[in-house]
Amino acid sequence: MVDKKDQKVVNPSAWETETGLVNDVDGWIANPRFGRRDEYAQIVEAVVPGGGLMFLIDLTDTDGDLIGSQGYSVGSGWEANDDGSEISHPKRVNVVSSSVYGQLINQVVKKLGVNMYERGYPYEAKSWNGLGFHWMQQEHATLGKDETGATIMKSSLMPVEFLGERKGTSKVAPAKSGVSGVLVEKLADLAKTFDKKAFVKAALKVEGVSDSDELLTAITNYGEDGFWAQHQE
């Protein structure tokens, strides 16, 4: 007979797996831009030439910590300007609804009823800056077929509830010029003192930061061209 004291208690759920994808979270959009991810572009452009451009965002929590980064395919023929702030198309004015970016737009404008018209245009990345949503993974059809001829499905993170704007982000107003040199110097000192995540949290609380869209975008940019990275020695 086996002594029950010697038996190992196993939690059955430990043998379950998960996707590892960001899902079921509250997140605010930071560092919106248009660009390419090489691994994605190579796959897509083999099927649709010129179709590798994506709308890229970082998602941050209420404290400004990075949750993850997401990309949404824009469709074929669109080109981004040098800094990724805008896109243009030689023939189209509107984003096609079958693209993942088009599905994101329809989800926000038509299903959630967010007034994006007062924030700018869908081909301007800054129109999305600071918007908060509850996000869930949703399946959608992609280009191409599998070996059985069935449509290939893919999961993308989509907003399902509008949480409002992050405090301090403006709507349509362009970035204000003439940011105080004293303010920039103060932020530069913070960038040299804190690591990247701690800097963002501290910088967003500094008086005057919320007055500039340009400054907010630079601070919440976790990339090499963001404020923190540009002020490291």
TARAZI-V526054 format. One record per residue. N is the residue number from 0. PHI is phi in radians with two decimals (none if undefined). Layout:
# TARAZI-V526054
n=N phi=PHI
n=N phi=PHI
This chain:
# TARAZI-V526054
n=0 phi=none
n=1 phi=-1.50
n=2 phi=-1.22
n=3 phi=-1.04
n=4 phi=-1.18
n=5 phi=-1.58
n=6 phi=-1.39
n=7 phi=-1.48
n=8 phi=-1.47
n=9 phi=-1.97
n=10 phi=-1.44
n=11 phi=-0.96
n=12 phi=-1.17
n=13 phi=-1.14
n=14 phi=-1.61
n=15 phi=-1.47
n=16 phi=-1.95
n=17 phi=-2.39
n=18 phi=-1.30
n=19 phi=1.44
n=20 phi=-1.43
n=21 phi=-1.07
n=22 phi=-2.78
n=23 phi=0.99
n=24 phi=-2.33
n=25 phi=-1.57
n=26 phi=-2.63
n=27 phi=-1.90
n=28 phi=-1.30
n=29 phi=-2.33
n=30 phi=0.92
n=31 phi=-1.22
n=32 phi=-2.85
n=33 phi=-1.89
n=34 phi=-3.02
n=35 phi=-2.17
n=36 phi=-1.91
n=37 phi=-0.93
n=38 phi=-1.14
n=39 phi=-1.34
n=40 phi=-1.04
n=41 phi=-1.09
n=42 phi=-1.25
n=43 phi=-1.22
n=44 phi=-1.21
n=45 phi=-1.22
n=46 phi=-1.74
n=47 phi=-2.19
n=48 phi=-0.95
n=49 phi=1.36
n=50 phi=-1.82
n=51 phi=-1.59
n=52 phi=-1.27
n=53 phi=-2.30
n=54 phi=-1.61
n=55 phi=-1.95
n=56 phi=-2.43
n=57 phi=-1.85
n=58 phi=-1.90
n=59 phi=-2.16
n=60 phi=-1.51
n=61 phi=-1.13
n=62 phi=-1.62
n=63 phi=1.53
n=64 phi=-1.34
n=65 phi=-1.25
n=66 phi=-1.59
n=67 phi=3.00
n=68 phi=-2.06
n=69 phi=-2.30
n=70 phi=-2.34
n=71 phi=-2.29
n=72 phi=-1.10
n=73 phi=-1.56
n=74 phi=2.02
n=75 phi=-1.42
n=76 phi=1.55
n=77 phi=-1.42
n=78 phi=-2.23
n=79 phi=-1.75
n=80 phi=-1.27
n=81 phi=-1.03
n=82 phi=-1.68
n=83 phi=1.31
n=84 phi=-1.43
n=85 phi=-2.51
n=86 phi=-2.21
n=87 phi=-2.56
n=88 phi=-2.36
n=89 phi=-1.17
n=90 phi=-2.19
n=91 phi=-1.64
n=92 phi=-1.89
n=93 phi=-1.90
n=94 phi=-1.28
n=95 phi=-1.27
n=96 phi=-1.23
n=97 phi=-1.38
n=98 phi=-1.26
n=99 phi=-1.19
n=100 phi=-1.13
n=101 phi=-1.08
n=102 phi=-1.17
n=103 phi=-1.10
n=104 phi=-1.05
n=105 phi=-1.10
n=106 phi=-1.08
n=107 phi=-1.33
n=108 phi=-1.39
n=109 phi=-1.53
n=110 phi=-1.51
n=111 phi=-1.67
n=112 phi=1.21
n=113 phi=-1.32
n=114 phi=-1.38
n=115 phi=-1.41
n=116 phi=-1.10
n=117 phi=-1.47
n=118 phi=-1.75
n=119 phi=2.38
n=120 phi=-2.17
n=121 phi=-1.17
n=122 phi=-1.60
n=123 phi=-1.95
n=124 phi=-1.06
n=125 phi=-1.12
n=126 phi=-1.06
n=127 phi=-1.67
n=128 phi=-1.06
n=129 phi=1.52
n=130 phi=-1.35
n=131 phi=-1.96
n=132 phi=-2.49
n=133 phi=-1.60
n=134 phi=-2.01
n=135 phi=-2.39
n=136 phi=-1.29
n=137 phi=-2.33
n=138 phi=-1.49
n=139 phi=-2.61
n=140 phi=-1.31
n=141 phi=-2.13
n=142 phi=-1.24
n=143 phi=1.60
n=144 phi=-2.20
n=145 phi=-1.48
n=146 phi=-1.13
n=147 phi=-1.62
n=148 phi=1.60
n=149 phi=-1.43
n=150 phi=-1.13
n=151 phi=-1.39
n=152 phi=-1.78
n=153 phi=-2.40
n=154 phi=-1.75
n=155 phi=-2.27
n=156 phi=-1.35
n=157 phi=-2.21
n=158 phi=-1.31
n=159 phi=-2.11
n=160 phi=-2.66
n=161 phi=-1.52
n=162 phi=-1.83
n=163 phi=1.74
n=164 phi=-1.69
n=165 phi=-1.12
n=166 phi=-0.98
n=167 phi=1.78
n=168 phi=-1.53
n=169 phi=-1.67
n=170 phi=-1.64
n=171 phi=-1.59
n=172 phi=-0.93
n=173 phi=-1.18
n=174 phi=-1.03
n=175 phi=-1.38
n=176 phi=-1.57
n=177 phi=1.24
n=178 phi=-1.09
n=179 phi=-0.96
n=180 phi=-1.12
n=181 phi=-1.15
n=182 phi=-1.13
n=183 phi=-1.08
n=184 phi=-1.13
n=185 phi=-1.11
n=186 phi=-1.17
n=187 phi=-1.11
n=188 phi=-1.12
n=189 phi=-1.13
n=190 phi=-1.10
n=191 phi=-1.43
n=192 phi=-1.59
n=193 phi=-1.89
n=194 phi=-1.30
n=195 phi=-1.03
n=196 phi=-1.16
n=197 phi=-1.14
n=198 phi=-1.09
n=199 phi=-1.04
n=200 phi=-1.06
n=201 phi=-1.24
n=202 phi=-1.15
n=203 phi=-1.16
n=204 phi=-1.62
n=205 phi=-1.29
n=206 phi=-1.09
n=207 phi=1.77
n=208 phi=-1.11
n=209 phi=-1.20
n=210 phi=-1.43
n=211 phi=-2.25
n=212 phi=-1.06
n=213 phi=-1.07
n=214 phi=-1.21
n=215 phi=-1.05
n=216 phi=-1.11
n=217 phi=-1.15
n=218 phi=-1.20
n=219 phi=-1.50
n=220 phi=-1.47
n=221 phi=-1.49
n=222 phi=-1.45
n=223 phi=-1.18
n=224 phi=-1.72
n=225 phi=-1.36
n=226 phi=-1.06
n=227 phi=-1.05
n=228 phi=-1.13
n=229 phi=-1.31
n=230 phi=-2.05
n=231 phi=-1.70
n=232 phi=-1.45
